[in-house]
Amino acid sequence: MSTSLLLLSTCGMSVLTNEVAPKERQWLTEIANEARLSERDRERLTELVTRRREQLLRGDRNARRLSAELSSIDAILARWAADHVQHLLIHTDTETGKAAASVIAAILKSDGQQVQLLTQGGLRTNDFSSFREALAELTIDIENWIPGYRGHGRTTLFNLTAGFKSVSAYLQVLGMLHADRCIFLFEGAPELMEIPRLPVKLAELDEIRPHAKVFRRLEYGYPVQKNEIIGLPDALFLVDDDRVIRNTLGDVVWARVRKTLFREELLDPLSPKLIISDAVCRAFDKLQEEERRVQVNEALDALSAHLDLKREFPKSRTFKRLQGNPSPPATHELYVWSDGAAWRLFGHFEGDCFCADSLGSHL
């Protein structure tokens, strides 16, 4: 019987820092949290990455001891003799994180294995608020991968041997809820350490549905007070000076139910400044593809957060003034999706309120 693995591995910088001069290791530590490097540092990093990648590609398998990621992956694949492996490599949103993960990916691909790199903007340990938000978004990405694998009897493993401790600690909790096993290979240890999945039942959809607006507000950066989570399990949140944030369990629960809630109906706006017309409601009701209904609700929540909090849109969610007067009274358009028959939300401002006039194909 063939076996298939989904192997998620956290990536740090060991593949770059091992067996280099002390000054080079110190330099790598100093730039570890930089999202953008100077041209000089980038050239220096590129040279190091090239040398290490070539060293690993031309060396024997013993050379992989230079990387905690590769060493642990080799041990795991020896333990689970799988016919097919899909690797997910989690790395920080930094130039060094991307560079180190690219070396690991290159070596695995040279073995003929399938590799997907995963990160989120802001996944850096020098800014807690952006780091926390990036982890929540990463949870949604992982949630999109795992059910399709575990649902077909495949094995899901979280390899948390390497990487930054703050990322690995978060993913250990996530893995104990999601994965068949969390795996660690400690330096010098002869065997893998395995932690099985916890037999825990999380909050159900019907339990979350009446409180969906709280989770949506948290996702899009709105402040939520302690009295607003009355009726929800305390285990899903952290409370700091009466302000609420989701914890790892809360991230997992929301990642599991959000798409179902977003595709069921057009949700009430988060902002009182966003006014939805009947025409938009009718256009939403006619949408047959569930993913498109999700994208409409996501776009409207992002627009609410922009109106209330001046929150920036992601690059895929352009909001701009229309050229000319192609669809009066609309003066602005918001990209809802851009693939296939691209759709836009069209509307206009009345004071500080935005009236969503129509929803449909781009002009």
Backbone torsions as a table, in degrees:
resi	resn	phi	psi	omega
1	MET	NA	128.2	-178.1
2	SER	-72.8	148.0	177.8
3	THR	-121.5	150.1	-178.0
4	SER	-134.7	138.2	-179.2
5	LEU	-118.7	139.5	161.9
6	LEU	-106.3	110.8	-173.5
7	LEU	-113.8	106.5	178.0
8	LEU	-94.4	126.3	-178.7
9	SER	-127.6	131.4	172.9
10	THR	-79.5	141.9	-176.9
11	CYS	-117.6	131.2	172.8
12	GLY	-112.1	-141.8	-176.7
13	MET	-118.4	12.5	-175.6
14	SER	-58.6	-32.8	-178.8
15	VAL	-65.8	-19.2	178.3
16	LEU	-101.8	-32.0	-172.7
17	THR	-88.9	-22.6	-178.7
18	ASN	-71.7	135.6	176.8
19	GLU	55.6	45.2	169.7
20	VAL	-122.0	165.3	-179.2
21	ALA	-62.5	147.5	-179.9
22	PRO	-53.9	-38.2	179.5
23	LYS	-65.5	-36.3	179.4
24	GLU	-70.6	-38.3	177.4
25	ARG	-64.7	-41.3	178.5
26	GLN	-63.0	-41.0	177.7
27	TRP	-62.6	-43.1	178.3
28	LEU	-62.0	-38.7	177.2
29	THR	-63.6	-40.0	-178.2
30	GLU	-66.6	-32.0	-176.5
31	ILE	-101.7	6.5	-171.0
32	ALA	-59.6	-30.2	-176.1
33	ASN	-103.6	13.1	-177.6
34	GLU	-85.4	123.9	176.8
35	ALA	-73.2	-32.1	179.2
36	ARG	-133.3	136.0	-179.8
37	LEU	-106.0	158.3	171.8
38	SER	-66.6	161.6	-179.3
39	GLU	-59.5	-38.4	-179.6
40	ARG	-65.5	-46.7	179.7
41	ASP	-66.0	-36.7	179.8
42	ARG	-65.0	-41.8	177.8
43	GLU	-63.6	-40.7	179.5
44	ARG	-64.7	-41.9	178.9
45	LEU	-65.8	-42.0	179.6
46	THR	-60.5	-41.9	178.2
47	GLU	-62.4	-42.7	179.5
48	LEU	-65.2	-44.5	179.6
49	VAL	-60.5	-43.9	-179.8
50	THR	-62.1	-45.1	179.9
51	ARG	-62.1	-45.3	-176.4
52	ARG	-69.6	-40.0	178.5
53	ARG	-61.7	-45.6	179.8
54	GLU	-65.1	-38.1	178.4
55	GLN	-61.2	-43.2	-178.6
56	LEU	-73.0	-36.8	-178.7
57	LEU	-69.8	-33.4	-177.9
58	ARG	-94.3	-12.9	-177.2
59	GLY	-84.1	171.4	174.4
60	ASP	-80.6	179.4	-174.9
61	ARG	-66.4	-20.2	176.4
62	ASN	-63.9	-24.6	179.2
63	ALA	-64.3	-19.1	-177.5
64	ARG	-71.0	-9.5	175.8
65	ARG	-64.6	-15.5	175.9
66	LEU	-66.4	-17.3	-176.5
67	SER	-123.2	120.6	175.3
68	ALA	-62.5	-32.3	179.9
69	GLU	-66.0	-51.1	-177.9
70	LEU	-67.0	-39.1	179.0
71	SER	-60.8	-45.1	-179.0
72	SER	-70.5	-38.2	178.2
73	ILE	-62.9	-42.5	177.7
74	ASP	-60.5	-42.7	179.8
75	ALA	-65.4	-38.6	179.9
76	ILE	-66.9	-43.7	-178.7
77	LEU	-69.6	-25.3	173.6
78	ALA	-73.1	-32.7	179.8
79	ARG	-77.1	-40.8	177.8
80	TRP	-110.6	102.1	-177.9
81	ALA	-79.4	82.1	-174.3
82	ALA	-91.6	146.8	174.9
83	ASP	-79.2	-26.4	-178.3
84	HIS	-142.5	136.4	178.5
85	VAL	-131.2	128.3	170.6
86	GLN	-108.6	116.6	-179.9
87	HIS	-92.8	136.7	167.4
88	LEU	-116.8	118.5	-179.6
89	LEU	-105.5	114.8	-179.2
90	ILE	-92.9	123.8	-179.8
91	HIS	-136.6	163.2	-179.2
92	THR	-75.2	160.8	178.4
93	ASP	-87.7	62.6	179.1
94	THR	-136.1	162.0	179.9
95	GLU	-67.5	-36.7	178.0
96	THR	-70.4	-37.4	178.3
97	GLY	-63.2	-44.3	178.2
98	LYS	-65.4	-39.9	-178.3
99	ALA	-65.1	-46.5	-179.5
100	ALA	-63.2	-43.6	179.9
101	ALA	-64.3	-33.1	-179.6
102	SER	-66.3	-33.2	177.2
103	VAL	-67.7	-46.8	178.5
104	ILE	-58.2	-45.5	-178.8
105	ALA	-61.7	-41.8	-178.7
106	ALA	-61.9	-41.3	-179.2
107	ILE	-67.7	-43.6	179.7
108	LEU	-64.7	-40.1	179.2
109	LYS	-66.6	-32.3	177.1
110	SER	-65.8	-21.3	174.8
111	ASP	-86.5	0.9	-179.8
112	GLY	83.0	20.4	-177.7
113	GLN	-98.5	155.3	-179.4
114	GLN	-89.2	131.7	-173.9
115	VAL	-133.5	136.6	173.6
116	GLN	-129.0	126.5	176.0
117	LEU	-87.9	138.2	179.8
118	LEU	-131.4	132.3	169.7
119	THR	-154.7	-178.5	173.3
120	GLN	-142.0	146.4	177.0
121	GLY	-55.5	130.1	180.0
122	GLY	92.0	1.5	179.3
123	LEU	-77.9	74.8	178.8
124	ARG	-137.4	148.4	-172.4
125	THR	-89.7	7.5	180.0
126	ASN	-101.6	6.5	177.4
127	ASP	-145.3	102.5	-170.7
128	PHE	-62.8	-43.1	-175.3
129	SER	-64.1	-44.8	179.2
130	SER	-71.2	-34.4	177.5
131	PHE	-63.0	-44.7	-179.5
132	ARG	-64.5	-42.1	178.9
133	GLU	-65.6	-40.0	179.4
134	ALA	-64.6	-38.2	177.8
135	LEU	-63.6	-40.0	178.0
136	ALA	-62.7	-41.6	178.5
137	GLU	-69.0	-36.2	177.6
138	LEU	-64.8	-36.0	177.0
139	THR	-59.3	-40.8	178.5
140	ILE	-64.1	-42.0	177.9
141	ASP	-60.0	-46.6	-179.2
142	ILE	-65.5	-39.4	177.6
143	GLU	-60.0	-31.7	178.5
144	ASN	-72.8	-25.0	-179.6
145	TRP	-84.0	-46.0	-163.9
146	ILE	-69.2	-46.6	-175.5
147	PRO	-56.1	-36.7	-179.5
148	GLY	-65.1	-27.2	178.2
149	TYR	-85.5	-52.1	-177.2
150	ARG	-67.4	-28.3	-179.5
151	GLY	-67.8	-16.9	178.7
152	HIS	-108.3	22.1	175.9
153	GLY	76.4	12.9	179.1
154	ARG	-84.7	160.2	-177.0
155	THR	-94.9	133.1	178.2
156	THR	-114.7	124.7	-178.6
157	LEU	-123.9	138.8	172.5
158	PHE	-106.7	111.1	177.6
159	ASN	-93.7	104.8	-172.6
160	LEU	-110.4	29.0	-178.0
161	THR	-66.0	-42.0	-172.0
162	ALA	-112.6	-174.3	175.6
163	GLY	93.3	173.4	179.2
164	PHE	-69.3	139.5	-175.4
165	LYS	-59.4	-37.9	-178.1
166	SER	-65.3	-35.4	177.4
167	VAL	-74.2	-45.2	-178.3
168	SER	-63.3	-38.4	-179.9
169	ALA	-63.7	-42.8	177.6
170	TYR	-62.4	-46.2	-177.0
171	LEU	-71.3	-21.6	175.1
172	GLN	-66.0	-43.3	176.4
173	VAL	-62.6	-44.8	178.8
174	LEU	-61.3	-42.7	-179.1
175	GLY	-66.0	-35.2	179.9
176	MET	-70.2	-15.1	175.0
177	LEU	-97.0	-30.9	-170.6
178	HIS	-103.8	-45.8	-167.0
179	ALA	-86.2	160.5	171.7
180	ASP	-70.3	-33.9	178.6
181	ARG	-149.6	144.0	162.0
182	CYS	-99.5	133.9	-172.4
183	ILE	-120.6	139.0	174.6
184	PHE	-134.0	140.5	170.9
185	LEU	-124.8	103.8	-178.7
186	PHE	-79.2	145.7	-175.6
187	GLU	-57.6	126.7	179.5
188	GLY	85.0	-8.6	-179.0
189	ALA	-78.9	142.3	-177.5
190	PRO	-81.3	-20.0	-174.5
191	GLU	-131.3	156.9	174.5
192	LEU	-72.4	145.0	170.4
193	MET	-100.4	130.4	-175.4
194	GLU	-120.8	135.6	174.4
195	ILE	-118.7	118.6	-177.4
196	PRO	-74.2	163.8	177.5
197	ARG	-65.3	141.3	179.0
198	LEU	-77.4	138.6	177.3
199	PRO	-82.3	67.3	-174.1
200	VAL	-111.5	135.2	174.6
201	LYS	-99.3	120.1	-178.5
202	LEU	-87.3	169.6	179.6
203	ALA	-55.8	141.8	-177.3
204	GLU	-90.2	165.0	-178.4
205	LEU	-55.6	-46.3	-177.1
206	ASP	-64.8	-24.6	178.2
207	GLU	-75.9	-29.8	-177.0
208	ILE	-89.6	-32.9	-171.3
209	ARG	-50.4	-46.1	-178.7
210	PRO	-65.7	-16.8	-176.6
211	HIS	-113.7	18.8	-175.3
212	ALA	-57.7	-33.7	-177.1
213	LYS	-64.7	-32.9	176.8
214	VAL	-62.6	-46.1	-179.8
215	PHE	-66.5	-38.4	178.0
216	ARG	-64.5	-41.5	179.0
217	ARG	-62.6	-42.4	178.4
218	LEU	-64.4	-40.2	-179.0
219	GLU	-62.5	-36.3	-174.4
220	TYR	-102.2	17.5	168.2
221	GLY	89.0	9.9	177.2
222	TYR	-75.3	145.4	173.2
223	PRO	-71.6	137.0	177.6
224	VAL	-125.7	130.5	-179.1
225	GLN	-93.8	162.1	-175.1
226	LYS	-58.8	-38.8	-177.5
227	ASN	-67.2	-15.5	-179.1
228	GLU	-80.7	-13.1	-179.0
229	ILE	-105.5	13.6	174.5
230	ILE	-61.5	129.8	-177.6
231	GLY	99.7	-9.7	176.7
232	LEU	-104.1	152.3	178.8
233	PRO	-61.1	129.1	178.9
234	ASP	-60.6	-26.8	-175.6
235	ALA	-66.7	-9.3	-177.7
236	LEU	-92.2	-4.4	-170.3
237	PHE	-137.2	160.3	166.9
238	LEU	-117.6	140.1	-179.5
239	VAL	-119.4	124.3	-179.5
240	ASP	-129.2	112.3	-177.7
241	ASP	52.7	44.3	177.1
242	ASP	73.3	-1.2	176.2
243	ARG	-97.5	139.6	-170.9
244	VAL	-106.4	139.3	167.4
245	ILE	-133.0	155.2	174.6
246	ARG	-75.1	144.3	170.4
247	ASN	-97.7	-169.0	-176.8
248	THR	-60.0	-43.6	178.8
249	LEU	-62.1	-40.5	177.8
250	GLY	-62.9	-39.4	176.7
251	ASP	-60.6	-44.5	-177.8
252	VAL	-64.6	-46.5	-179.3
253	VAL	-60.7	-46.9	-178.9
254	TRP	-64.9	-41.0	178.5
255	ALA	-60.2	-32.7	-178.2
256	ARG	-75.8	-32.6	-171.5
257	VAL	-106.8	-15.7	-169.4
258	ARG	-61.6	-43.0	-178.0
259	LYS	-65.5	-37.4	176.9
260	THR	-61.1	-46.1	-179.5
261	LEU	-67.2	-37.5	-177.3
262	PHE	-72.3	-22.8	-178.9
263	ARG	-97.6	-10.8	-176.8
264	GLU	-69.4	-42.8	-175.4
265	GLU	-159.3	167.1	173.5
266	LEU	-76.2	116.6	-173.1
267	LEU	-80.3	150.4	176.6
268	ASP	-61.1	141.6	-178.1
269	PRO	-60.6	145.9	173.9
270	LEU	-70.3	-29.0	-175.5
271	SER	-107.0	136.6	172.2
272	PRO	-68.9	-11.3	179.1
273	LYS	-84.2	-5.9	-179.7
274	LEU	-106.5	119.0	-177.2
275	ILE	-112.4	121.6	-176.0
276	ILE	-100.1	125.7	-179.1
277	SER	-80.3	163.0	175.6
278	ASP	-62.5	-31.9	179.8
279	ALA	-63.6	-39.0	177.3
280	VAL	-66.3	-42.0	178.5
281	CYS	-59.9	-43.4	-179.2
282	ARG	-66.2	-41.0	179.4
283	ALA	-63.3	-40.0	178.0
284	PHE	-63.5	-44.9	-177.8
285	ASP	-62.1	-26.3	-179.0
286	LYS	-82.6	-12.8	-179.3
287	LEU	-68.2	128.0	-179.0
288	GLN	-95.4	-32.8	-177.7
289	GLU	-78.3	124.1	-176.8
290	GLU	-61.2	-39.4	-178.4
291	GLU	-63.2	-33.8	179.0
292	ARG	-68.8	-36.2	177.2
293	ARG	-65.4	-38.9	175.7
294	VAL	-60.6	-44.9	-176.7
295	GLN	-64.6	-33.8	177.3
296	VAL	-65.2	-48.2	179.6
297	ASN	-64.1	-37.2	177.1
298	GLU	-63.9	-42.0	180.0
299	ALA	-64.0	-40.7	-179.5
300	LEU	-68.9	-37.4	176.9
301	ASP	-66.6	-39.6	177.3
302	ALA	-63.6	-37.7	178.0
303	LEU	-67.4	-41.0	176.5
304	SER	-58.2	-46.7	-178.9
305	ALA	-64.1	-32.9	177.0
306	HIS	-68.0	-42.9	-179.0
307	LEU	-67.6	-41.5	-175.0
308	ASP	-85.5	-40.2	-169.3
309	LEU	-115.2	0.8	-174.3
310	LYS	58.7	28.4	-179.4
311	ARG	-71.0	134.2	-179.1
312	GLU	-71.4	147.3	174.9
313	PHE	-79.4	150.3	170.2
314	PRO	-65.4	161.8	-176.3
315	LYS	-58.6	-29.6	-178.4
316	SER	-78.8	-5.5	-172.5
317	ARG	-119.9	66.5	-176.9
318	THR	-68.3	137.5	175.2
319	PHE	-126.6	118.1	-173.8
320	LYS	-150.2	164.1	177.5
321	ARG	-75.2	140.6	176.2
322	LEU	-73.5	144.4	175.6
323	GLN	-85.8	131.4	-177.5
324	GLY	74.9	-146.3	-179.9
325	ASN	-139.5	62.8	-170.8
326	PRO	-76.9	-20.4	-174.4
327	SER	-148.2	65.7	-177.7
328	PRO	-62.7	146.8	4.7
329	PRO	-84.6	5.9	-176.2
330	ALA	-62.1	136.3	176.8
331	THR	-118.8	-12.7	-176.5
332	HIS	-135.9	158.3	175.0
333	GLU	-133.0	145.9	176.3
334	LEU	-120.8	127.4	178.8
335	TYR	-70.3	121.8	177.1
336	VAL	-93.6	-48.3	166.4
337	TRP	-152.3	155.9	-173.8
338	SER	-120.7	-3.4	177.1
339	ASP	-90.0	158.4	178.8
340	GLY	59.4	-136.6	176.6
341	ALA	-80.4	87.7	-173.2
342	ALA	-55.6	137.8	179.4
343	TRP	-116.9	149.5	179.0
344	ARG	-132.0	153.6	168.4
345	LEU	-100.0	125.2	-178.6
346	PHE	-108.6	140.1	-179.9
347	GLY	-167.7	-176.8	-178.6
348	HIS	-145.0	159.7	179.0
349	PHE	-91.6	140.8	167.3
350	GLU	-127.0	98.7	-171.2
351	GLY	67.1	-129.2	178.2
352	ASP	-95.3	8.6	176.4
353	CYS	-97.3	149.0	176.4
354	PHE	-114.2	124.9	178.7
355	CYS	-97.8	115.8	177.6
356	ALA	-82.4	107.3	-172.0
357	ASP	-85.4	-41.7	-174.5
358	SER	-154.9	165.3	-178.1
359	LEU	-140.8	123.3	-178.9
360	GLY	177.0	-164.6	-176.2
361	SER	-63.5	149.5	-179.3
362	HIS	-64.9	153.1	-176.0
363	LEU	-81.3	NA	NA
